């Protein structure tokens, strides 16, 4: 599945309760395809945390990370380059 590279995508195949991200606006896909949930746009606004309504992952903003980076790093999803 192709997606706009200006909006970072994150996933939680690891089943972690909390993931740190560098972005305030991003897409959550849940687990890696084909086990992903509907790709949902999340916007923290002025806040520093948001919970995905599909997978209940708590995403916390970490200002030391690049916009498309996550902690743990494997939570950042680059997508399917062949799509």
SULDAHU-V399000 format. One record per run of one state. SS is the DSSP state (2 for helix, 1 for strand, 0 for the rest). FROM is the first residue (numbers start at 0). TO is the last residue. If there is no record, write none. Layout:
BEGIN
SS | FROM | TO
SS | FROM | TO
END
This chain:
BEGIN
0 | 0 | 7
1 | 8 | 9
0 | 10 | 16
1 | 17 | 20
0 | 21 | 23
1 | 24 | 29
0 | 30 | 34
1 | 35 | 42
0 | 43 | 47
1 | 48 | 50
0 | 51 | 56
1 | 57 | 60
0 | 61 | 68
1 | 69 | 70
0 | 71 | 71
2 | 72 | 74
1 | 75 | 76
0 | 77 | 82
END
